[in-house]
Amino acid sequence: MDPDERLAAAAGGAARYYADSAGLENDDILQLQAAVVAACKHCFHCHNSATSCQITLRRLENRIEIELALQGKEPPPGQDKPSWPGVDEVQCEAHENEAVLRLTKFVPPAAPD
């Protein structure tokens, strides 16, 4: 994904779809969507270059994960781990010459019918 706010909004829309299909409440859905947009913008501005980032969304049984990776970058030193409402866990990692920011939203089990 190129550093473009329209693409960040599209990623937020995809996260909204995942959250809706997981049965989350509307407020939780909107918060997750806003958090993904904010995380994308954070990654865009984290480094001074126009490096594109790779985004991966995963819907697992008990959670939704959004992973942003900047190839050829290391996480900026000395920065605090970001946090956003609507996200239960934020992880910042370095993997083989890339910086990875992972957002996790836990999904409660479905109520029995």
Contacts in CASP RR format, 6 or more apart in sequence:
PFRMAT RR
TARGET T0000
AUTHOR 0000-0000-0000
METHOD contacts of the structure
MODEL  1
MDPDERLAAAAGGAARYYADSAGLENDDILQLQAAVVAACKHCFHCHNSA
TSCQITLRRLENRIEIELALQGKEPPPGQDKPSWPGVDEVQCEAHENEAV
LRLTKFVPPAAPD
1 7 0 8 1.000
1 8 0 8 1.000
1 11 0 8 1.000
1 40 0 8 1.000
1 52 0 8 1.000
1 53 0 8 1.000
1 54 0 8 1.000
1 55 0 8 1.000
2 50 0 8 1.000
2 52 0 8 1.000
3 43 0 8 1.000
3 44 0 8 1.000
3 50 0 8 1.000
3 51 0 8 1.000
3 52 0 8 1.000
3 53 0 8 1.000
5 41 0 8 1.000
5 44 0 8 1.000
7 40 0 8 1.000
8 36 0 8 1.000
8 37 0 8 1.000
8 40 0 8 1.000
8 41 0 8 1.000
8 44 0 8 1.000
9 37 0 8 1.000
11 36 0 8 1.000
11 37 0 8 1.000
11 40 0 8 1.000
11 55 0 8 1.000
11 57 0 8 1.000
11 66 0 8 1.000
12 33 0 8 1.000
12 34 0 8 1.000
12 36 0 8 1.000
12 37 0 8 1.000
12 40 0 8 1.000
13 33 0 8 1.000
13 36 0 8 1.000
14 36 0 8 1.000
14 57 0 8 1.000
15 32 0 8 1.000
15 33 0 8 1.000
15 35 0 8 1.000
15 36 0 8 1.000
15 57 0 8 1.000
15 64 0 8 1.000
15 66 0 8 1.000
16 29 0 8 1.000
16 30 0 8 1.000
16 32 0 8 1.000
16 33 0 8 1.000
18 57 0 8 1.000
18 59 0 8 1.000
18 64 0 8 1.000
19 28 0 8 1.000
19 29 0 8 1.000
19 32 0 8 1.000
19 33 0 8 1.000
19 64 0 8 1.000
19 105 0 8 1.000
20 29 0 8 1.000
21 59 0 8 1.000
22 59 0 8 1.000
22 64 0 8 1.000
22 107 0 8 1.000
23 107 0 8 1.000
23 110 0 8 1.000
24 32 0 8 1.000
24 105 0 8 1.000
24 107 0 8 1.000
28 86 0 8 1.000
28 105 0 8 1.000
31 84 0 8 1.000
31 85 0 8 1.000
31 86 0 8 1.000
31 87 0 8 1.000
32 64 0 8 1.000
32 86 0 8 1.000
32 87 0 8 1.000
32 105 0 8 1.000
34 84 0 8 1.000
34 85 0 8 1.000
34 86 0 8 1.000
35 84 0 8 1.000
35 85 0 8 1.000
35 86 0 8 1.000
35 87 0 8 1.000
35 103 0 8 1.000
36 66 0 8 1.000
36 103 0 8 1.000
38 84 0 8 1.000
39 66 0 8 1.000
39 68 0 8 1.000
39 82 0 8 1.000
39 84 0 8 1.000
39 101 0 8 1.000
39 103 0 8 1.000
40 53 0 8 1.000
40 55 0 8 1.000
40 68 0 8 1.000
42 82 0 8 1.000
42 101 0 8 1.000
43 53 0 8 1.000
43 68 0 8 1.000
43 70 0 8 1.000
43 101 0 8 1.000
44 53 0 8 1.000
46 70 0 8 1.000
46 73 0 8 1.000
46 76 0 8 1.000
46 79 0 8 1.000
46 99 0 8 1.000
47 70 0 8 1.000
47 73 0 8 1.000
47 76 0 8 1.000
51 70 0 8 1.000
51 71 0 8 1.000
51 72 0 8 1.000
51 73 0 8 1.000
53 68 0 8 1.000
53 69 0 8 1.000
53 70 0 8 1.000
53 71 0 8 1.000
54 68 0 8 1.000
54 69 0 8 1.000
54 71 0 8 1.000
55 66 0 8 1.000
55 67 0 8 1.000
55 68 0 8 1.000
55 69 0 8 1.000
56 65 0 8 1.000
56 66 0 8 1.000
56 67 0 8 1.000
56 69 0 8 1.000
57 64 0 8 1.000
57 65 0 8 1.000
57 66 0 8 1.000
57 67 0 8 1.000
58 64 0 8 1.000
58 65 0 8 1.000
58 66 0 8 1.000
58 67 0 8 1.000
61 107 0 8 1.000
62 106 0 8 1.000
62 107 0 8 1.000
62 109 0 8 1.000
63 88 0 8 1.000
63 104 0 8 1.000
63 105 0 8 1.000
63 106 0 8 1.000
63 107 0 8 1.000
64 104 0 8 1.000
64 105 0 8 1.000
64 107 0 8 1.000
65 102 0 8 1.000
65 103 0 8 1.000
65 104 0 8 1.000
66 102 0 8 1.000
66 103 0 8 1.000
66 104 0 8 1.000
67 100 0 8 1.000
67 101 0 8 1.000
67 102 0 8 1.000
67 103 0 8 1.000
68 100 0 8 1.000
68 101 0 8 1.000
68 102 0 8 1.000
69 95 0 8 1.000
69 98 0 8 1.000
69 99 0 8 1.000
69 100 0 8 1.000
69 101 0 8 1.000
70 98 0 8 1.000
70 99 0 8 1.000
71 97 0 8 1.000
71 98 0 8 1.000
72 97 0 8 1.000
72 98 0 8 1.000
72 99 0 8 1.000
73 97 0 8 1.000
73 98 0 8 1.000
73 99 0 8 1.000
74 94 0 8 1.000
74 97 0 8 1.000
74 99 0 8 1.000
75 92 0 8 1.000
75 93 0 8 1.000
75 94 0 8 1.000
75 99 0 8 1.000
76 99 0 8 1.000
81 90 0 8 1.000
81 91 0 8 1.000
81 92 0 8 1.000
82 90 0 8 1.000
82 92 0 8 1.000
82 101 0 8 1.000
83 90 0 8 1.000
84 90 0 8 1.000
84 103 0 8 1.000
86 105 0 8 1.000
87 103 0 8 1.000
87 104 0 8 1.000
87 105 0 8 1.000
88 104 0 8 1.000
88 105 0 8 1.000
88 106 0 8 1.000
89 102 0 8 1.000
89 103 0 8 1.000
89 104 0 8 1.000
89 106 0 8 1.000
90 101 0 8 1.000
90 102 0 8 1.000
90 103 0 8 1.000
90 104 0 8 1.000
91 100 0 8 1.000
91 101 0 8 1.000
91 102 0 8 1.000
91 104 0 8 1.000
92 99 0 8 1.000
92 100 0 8 1.000
92 101 0 8 1.000
92 102 0 8 1.000
93 99 0 8 1.000
93 100 0 8 1.000
93 102 0 8 1.000
94 100 0 8 1.000
END
